[in-house]
Amino acid sequence: MNILEIAEIIGILSFALSGFLIAVEVKLDVLGIFISAFLTALGGGVIRDVIVGRELFAFTNNYASVLVIAVIMIAIFFKVQGLEKDIEKHPLFMTADTLGMVSFAISGALIAQHTGFNFFGMILLSLITAVGGGVMRDILINKIPLILVSEFYGTVALFVGLLIFILGVFSWLNPFSIIIVFVVGVGLRFIAVSREWHLPKI
């Protein structure tokens, strides 16, 4: 199992949980919960793979769907309920969503590099992979996408893509450096939330 597959697995597990929590919070039925979890966990990767003309990971690797179903079943078994009205601020949701976002930002950047994308292509594919599933979910449930209202959400994904690009330019891209990027991305997201950092508004 390579670093890309590990990033995909972490992203799927984390986003499946965040999709489940959002679905429960807005009181969707069982089918709605499954759709929300699947869209959140797999949507960004599907968009990414379509853009690069790559075999769809979500539809060609059985464990992608199995992981989502497992997360839903475990969450139901342990009776994970809606956390609060402002769910985006709850530690469990924020942790799951942050881990998923950073993991998919890394996988998007790595695939962009492997495909030969330029600088802008790499950071944009990193962003699309990281937020695509969540945006699809939020549109479906008539909710403003998190990327538009949350502190440094999309910015962190862009920053992760930038770091992967720089590491690639200097031939420093290896499992250890990617783990460092992951830690930095997660840490930056938590700091941004705790200190309420926002981009300037016009």
Residue frames relative to the residue before (quaternion, step in Angstrom):
aa qw qx qy qz dx dy dz
M 1.0000 0.0000 0.0000 0.0000 0.00 0.00 0.00
N 0.2478 -0.7967 0.5353 0.1318 3.60 -0.66 1.08
I 0.7280 -0.4527 0.2959 0.4214 3.56 -1.34 0.18
L 0.6109 0.5545 -0.3513 0.4426 3.60 1.09 -0.66
E 0.6671 0.4939 -0.3000 0.4701 3.58 0.93 -0.87
I 0.6235 0.5317 -0.3347 0.4654 3.58 1.06 -0.75
A 0.6450 0.5127 -0.3154 0.4708 3.58 0.98 -0.87
E 0.6399 0.5243 -0.3221 0.4603 3.58 1.00 -0.83
I 0.6668 0.5066 -0.3074 0.4519 3.60 0.88 -0.91
I 0.6524 0.4994 -0.3177 0.4733 3.60 0.90 -0.89
G 0.6605 0.5192 -0.3043 0.4490 3.56 0.95 -0.88
I 0.6643 0.5070 -0.3026 0.4582 3.57 0.91 -0.92
L 0.6672 0.5023 -0.3042 0.4582 3.58 0.86 -0.95
S 0.6992 0.4843 -0.2756 0.4479 3.56 0.85 -0.99
F 0.7083 0.4524 -0.2688 0.4705 3.58 0.86 -0.93
A 0.5792 0.5588 -0.3850 0.4519 3.60 1.11 -0.54
L 0.6583 0.4989 -0.3051 0.4739 3.58 1.00 -0.82
S 0.6726 0.4832 -0.3149 0.4637 3.60 0.88 -0.85
G 0.6332 0.5214 -0.3293 0.4678 3.58 1.06 -0.72
F 0.6232 0.5306 -0.3250 0.4738 3.57 1.06 -0.76
L 0.6785 0.5056 -0.2973 0.4423 3.59 0.84 -0.97
I 0.6410 0.5119 -0.3228 0.4721 3.57 0.98 -0.82
A 0.6591 0.5254 -0.3071 0.4419 3.58 0.94 -0.94
V 0.6654 0.4850 -0.3017 0.4806 3.58 0.96 -0.83
E 0.6446 0.5461 -0.3210 0.4280 3.56 0.99 -0.86
V 0.7418 0.3603 -0.2213 0.5205 3.62 1.04 -0.73
K 0.4836 -0.7294 0.3856 0.2923 3.56 1.36 0.36
L 0.2063 0.7632 -0.5747 0.2115 3.58 0.79 1.03
D 0.5122 -0.6149 0.4847 0.3529 3.58 -1.22 0.40
V 0.7669 -0.3794 0.2414 0.4579 3.58 -1.30 0.02
L 0.6555 0.4936 -0.3189 0.4743 3.59 0.93 -0.86
G 0.6420 0.5297 -0.3204 0.4523 3.57 0.97 -0.82
I 0.6246 0.5369 -0.3307 0.4607 3.57 1.05 -0.76
F 0.6639 0.4960 -0.3045 0.4695 3.58 0.92 -0.89
I 0.6562 0.5086 -0.3153 0.4597 3.59 0.93 -0.87
S 0.6543 0.5179 -0.3102 0.4554 3.58 0.94 -0.89
A 0.6758 0.4899 -0.2929 0.4665 3.59 0.90 -0.91
F 0.6793 0.4875 -0.2981 0.4605 3.59 0.91 -0.89
L 0.6480 0.5155 -0.3254 0.4565 3.59 0.93 -0.84
T 0.6783 0.4990 -0.2936 0.4524 3.56 0.87 -0.97
A 0.7311 0.4582 -0.2404 0.4447 3.57 0.87 -0.99
L 0.8194 0.2850 -0.1111 0.4849 3.58 0.95 -0.86
G 0.5227 0.6943 -0.3953 0.2974 3.58 1.18 -0.49
G 0.6796 0.4951 -0.2968 0.4528 3.58 0.85 -0.94
G 0.6600 0.5096 -0.3048 0.4602 3.57 1.01 -0.81
V 0.6258 0.5291 -0.3372 0.4634 3.58 1.06 -0.72
I 0.6451 0.5093 -0.3184 0.4723 3.60 0.93 -0.90
R 0.6430 0.5351 -0.3106 0.4514 3.58 0.95 -0.91
D 0.7036 0.4753 -0.2753 0.4508 3.57 0.80 -1.02
V 0.6152 0.5277 -0.3443 0.4738 3.59 1.10 -0.66
I 0.6473 0.5335 -0.3198 0.4406 3.60 0.94 -0.88
V 0.7659 0.3635 -0.2005 0.4911 3.59 0.85 -0.93
G 0.4513 -0.7024 0.4474 0.3207 3.60 1.26 -0.02
R 0.4046 0.7216 -0.4490 0.3376 3.52 1.15 0.75
E 0.6063 -0.5278 0.4393 0.4011 3.56 -1.20 0.49
L 0.4700 -0.7108 0.4433 0.2779 3.58 -0.72 1.08
F 0.4014 -0.7471 0.4836 0.2163 3.55 -0.46 1.25
A 0.6741 0.5281 -0.3007 0.4198 3.57 0.91 -0.94
F 0.7593 0.3852 -0.1933 0.4876 3.58 1.11 -0.65
T 0.7184 0.4211 -0.2545 0.4918 3.59 1.23 -0.15
N 0.7029 0.3579 -0.2594 0.5573 3.59 1.28 -0.13
N 0.4096 -0.7595 0.4497 0.2306 3.55 -0.39 1.23
Y 0.6576 0.5499 -0.3375 0.3890 3.57 0.95 -0.79
A 0.5115 0.6289 -0.4383 0.3881 3.63 1.19 -0.29
S 0.7122 0.4258 -0.2491 0.4995 3.59 0.82 -0.99
V 0.6183 0.5526 -0.3438 0.4407 3.57 1.04 -0.77
L 0.6434 0.5275 -0.3223 0.4515 3.59 0.98 -0.81
V 0.6514 0.5103 -0.3182 0.4627 3.59 0.95 -0.85
I 0.6640 0.4992 -0.3007 0.4685 3.57 0.89 -0.95
A 0.6419 0.5319 -0.3246 0.4468 3.59 0.97 -0.85
V 0.6442 0.5157 -0.3244 0.4625 3.59 0.95 -0.85
I 0.6549 0.5117 -0.3136 0.4592 3.58 0.92 -0.90
M 0.6771 0.5009 -0.2963 0.4505 3.58 0.86 -0.96
I 0.6564 0.5023 -0.3079 0.4712 3.57 0.97 -0.85
A 0.6527 0.5138 -0.3124 0.4608 3.57 0.96 -0.87
I 0.6535 0.4945 -0.3115 0.4809 3.58 1.01 -0.79
F 0.6430 0.5436 -0.3190 0.4351 3.58 0.97 -0.90
F 0.7450 0.3726 -0.2094 0.5121 3.56 0.96 -0.87
K 0.4267 -0.7527 0.4219 0.2709 3.55 1.35 0.32
V 0.1461 0.7756 -0.5873 0.1793 3.53 0.82 1.08
Q 0.1360 -0.8244 0.5486 0.0296 3.57 -0.56 1.17
G 0.6921 -0.3929 0.3642 0.4837 3.52 -1.34 -0.08
L 0.4057 -0.7728 0.4406 0.2099 3.55 -0.71 1.06
E 0.7298 -0.2724 0.2202 0.5871 3.56 0.91 -0.92
K 0.6893 -0.4851 0.3237 0.4299 3.54 -1.23 0.27
D 0.7430 0.3141 -0.1874 0.5605 3.59 0.91 -0.90
I 0.0736 -0.8762 0.4749 0.0362 3.53 0.68 1.17
E 0.5875 0.6083 -0.3738 0.3809 3.59 1.09 -0.65
K 0.6877 0.4716 -0.2822 0.4743 3.60 1.18 -0.45
H 0.5246 0.6430 -0.4234 0.3635 3.60 1.20 -0.21
P 0.5718 -0.6405 0.3900 0.3328 3.64 -0.87 0.92
L 0.6582 0.5124 -0.3271 0.4441 3.62 0.93 -0.82
F 0.6806 0.4680 -0.2951 0.4803 3.58 0.86 -0.91
M 0.6785 0.5030 -0.3083 0.4377 3.58 0.84 -0.94
T 0.6355 0.5248 -0.3276 0.4619 3.57 1.04 -0.76
A 0.6728 0.4871 -0.2979 0.4705 3.58 0.86 -0.97
D 0.6922 0.4842 -0.2878 0.4512 3.58 0.85 -0.95
T 0.6473 0.5189 -0.3177 0.4591 3.58 1.03 -0.76
L 0.6559 0.5025 -0.3119 0.4691 3.59 0.91 -0.90
G 0.6628 0.5011 -0.3079 0.4635 3.57 0.97 -0.83
M 0.6644 0.5219 -0.3052 0.4394 3.55 0.89 -0.93
V 0.6930 0.4657 -0.2828 0.4720 3.60 0.84 -0.95
S 0.6415 0.5305 -0.3274 0.4471 3.60 0.97 -0.81
F 0.7090 0.4399 -0.2668 0.4823 3.57 0.89 -0.89
A 0.5730 0.5567 -0.3850 0.4621 3.60 1.13 -0.49
I 0.6492 0.5056 -0.3061 0.4788 3.57 1.03 -0.83
S 0.6785 0.4862 -0.3111 0.4545 3.61 0.83 -0.93
G 0.6349 0.5282 -0.3324 0.4554 3.60 1.02 -0.75
A 0.6698 0.4959 -0.2964 0.4665 3.57 0.96 -0.88
L 0.6524 0.5187 -0.3180 0.4520 3.59 0.97 -0.82
I 0.6689 0.4803 -0.3014 0.4807 3.58 0.96 -0.84
A 0.6181 0.5376 -0.3409 0.4612 3.59 1.05 -0.72
Q 0.6538 0.5045 -0.3133 0.4689 3.57 0.98 -0.83
H 0.6600 0.5103 -0.3013 0.4618 3.57 0.95 -0.90
T 0.6772 0.4877 -0.2844 0.4719 3.57 1.10 -0.72
G 0.5074 -0.6702 0.4089 0.3551 3.58 1.22 -0.35
F 0.3013 0.7639 -0.5150 0.2459 3.59 1.17 0.50
N 0.4803 -0.6436 0.5056 0.3153 3.56 -1.21 0.53
F 0.7867 -0.3401 0.2204 0.4656 3.57 -1.32 -0.06
F 0.7124 0.4520 -0.2696 0.4642 3.57 0.76 -1.04
G 0.6263 0.5385 -0.3331 0.4547 3.56 1.04 -0.73
M 0.6622 0.5212 -0.3108 0.4396 3.56 0.98 -0.82
I 0.7203 0.4316 -0.2786 0.4661 3.59 0.74 -0.95
L 0.6408 0.5126 -0.3365 0.4619 3.61 1.08 -0.61
L 0.6488 0.4894 -0.3287 0.4811 3.59 1.00 -0.72
S 0.5879 0.5582 -0.3545 0.4660 3.56 1.14 -0.63
L 0.6719 0.4930 -0.2867 0.4725 3.58 0.94 -0.93
I 0.6691 0.5127 -0.3046 0.4434 3.59 0.85 -0.98
T 0.6636 0.5033 -0.3045 0.4622 3.58 0.94 -0.88
A 0.6854 0.5128 -0.2808 0.4340 3.56 0.99 -0.89
V 0.8197 0.2732 -0.1182 0.4895 3.59 0.88 -0.88
G 0.4582 0.7360 -0.4260 0.2587 3.59 1.22 -0.33
G 0.6889 0.4870 -0.2828 0.4563 3.57 0.85 -0.96
G 0.6683 0.5038 -0.2972 0.4596 3.56 0.95 -0.88
V 0.6338 0.5209 -0.3301 0.4668 3.58 1.03 -0.76
M 0.6417 0.5189 -0.3212 0.4644 3.61 0.96 -0.86
R 0.6501 0.5190 -0.3063 0.4629 3.57 0.97 -0.87
D 0.6999 0.4835 -0.2835 0.4427 3.56 0.81 -1.01
I 0.6225 0.5206 -0.3408 0.4747 3.58 1.05 -0.70
L 0.6460 0.5414 -0.3171 0.4347 3.57 0.97 -0.88
I 0.7642 0.3363 -0.1935 0.5152 3.60 0.95 -0.80
N 0.4910 -0.7011 0.4023 0.3251 3.57 1.30 0.42
K 0.4578 0.6514 -0.4525 0.4016 3.54 0.90 1.04
I 0.5130 -0.6241 0.4735 0.3509 3.60 -1.00 0.70
P 0.4905 -0.6850 0.4429 0.3067 3.63 -0.67 1.03
L 0.5889 -0.6236 0.3997 0.3233 3.54 -0.99 0.94
I 0.6128 0.5837 -0.3499 0.4016 3.58 1.06 -0.75
L 0.6906 0.4955 -0.2741 0.4499 3.59 1.16 -0.59
V 0.7929 0.3172 -0.1458 0.4994 3.59 1.14 -0.47
S 0.6724 0.5248 -0.3023 0.4255 3.61 1.17 -0.35
E 0.6120 -0.5913 0.4049 0.3346 3.52 -1.18 0.72
F 0.8768 -0.0907 0.0623 0.4680 3.54 -0.84 1.04
Y 0.2852 0.7809 -0.5179 0.2015 3.63 1.03 0.61
G 0.7459 0.3633 -0.2135 0.5158 3.56 0.58 -1.12
T 0.5882 0.5926 -0.3616 0.4148 3.56 1.12 -0.67
V 0.6378 0.5212 -0.3275 0.4630 3.58 0.99 -0.80
A 0.6441 0.5167 -0.3255 0.4606 3.60 0.96 -0.83
L 0.6489 0.5056 -0.3117 0.4755 3.59 0.99 -0.82
F 0.6488 0.5229 -0.3093 0.4583 3.57 1.01 -0.84
V 0.6248 0.5256 -0.3290 0.4745 3.57 1.03 -0.78
G 0.6494 0.5100 -0.3132 0.4691 3.58 0.95 -0.86
L 0.6313 0.5328 -0.3203 0.4637 3.57 1.05 -0.79
L 0.6620 0.5070 -0.3086 0.4577 3.59 0.91 -0.88
I 0.6436 0.5077 -0.3247 0.4717 3.59 0.97 -0.82
F 0.6293 0.5348 -0.3316 0.4562 3.59 1.01 -0.78
I 0.6706 0.4979 -0.2964 0.4632 3.58 0.88 -0.97
L 0.6453 0.5135 -0.3233 0.4641 3.59 0.94 -0.85
G 0.6519 0.5169 -0.3125 0.4584 3.58 1.02 -0.77
V 0.6307 0.5488 -0.3274 0.4402 3.58 1.00 -0.85
F 0.7623 0.3537 -0.1815 0.5108 3.57 0.96 -0.89
S 0.4481 -0.7183 0.4261 0.3190 3.59 1.31 0.24
W 0.4356 0.6881 -0.4589 0.3552 3.55 1.06 0.81
L 0.4585 0.7056 -0.4363 0.3185 3.57 1.27 0.11
N 0.2610 0.7265 -0.5908 0.2347 3.55 -0.57 1.22
P 0.7229 -0.4463 0.2750 0.4500 3.63 -1.18 0.26
F 0.6584 0.5182 -0.3234 0.4398 3.58 0.94 -0.84
S 0.6824 0.4764 -0.2967 0.4684 3.61 0.87 -0.90
I 0.6292 0.5263 -0.3374 0.4617 3.60 1.07 -0.67
I 0.6116 0.5303 -0.3454 0.4749 3.59 1.07 -0.69
I 0.6310 0.5235 -0.3285 0.4688 3.59 1.02 -0.80
V 0.6299 0.5221 -0.3277 0.4724 3.60 0.98 -0.84
F 0.6347 0.5340 -0.3245 0.4546 3.58 0.98 -0.86
V 0.6747 0.4909 -0.2916 0.4678 3.59 0.86 -0.97
V 0.6520 0.5131 -0.3134 0.4620 3.58 0.95 -0.87
G 0.6624 0.5159 -0.3064 0.4486 3.58 0.92 -0.90
V 0.6657 0.4889 -0.2953 0.4802 3.57 0.92 -0.93
G 0.6629 0.5150 -0.3012 0.4523 3.56 0.92 -0.91
L 0.6493 0.5214 -0.3148 0.4554 3.58 0.97 -0.85
R 0.6445 0.5235 -0.3175 0.4579 3.57 0.99 -0.82
F 0.6742 0.4870 -0.2978 0.4686 3.60 0.91 -0.88
I 0.6443 0.5124 -0.3223 0.4675 3.58 0.99 -0.80
A 0.6444 0.5327 -0.3205 0.4453 3.58 0.97 -0.88
V 0.6724 0.4840 -0.2968 0.4750 3.57 0.99 -0.82
S 0.6901 0.4949 -0.2942 0.4385 3.58 0.84 -0.98
R 0.7478 0.3586 -0.2080 0.5186 3.60 1.07 -0.69
E 0.3922 -0.7594 0.4415 0.2732 3.55 1.36 0.11
W 0.1609 0.7865 -0.5686 0.1796 3.56 0.81 1.04
H 0.0167 -0.7778 0.6282 -0.0053 3.56 -1.06 0.81
L 0.4795 -0.6034 0.5391 0.3396 3.52 -1.25 0.45
P 0.6069 -0.5620 0.3978 0.3969 3.61 -1.12 0.56
K 0.2513 -0.7532 0.5911 0.1416 3.55 -1.15 0.71
I 0.3751 -0.7203 0.5371 0.2281 3.54 -1.04 0.78
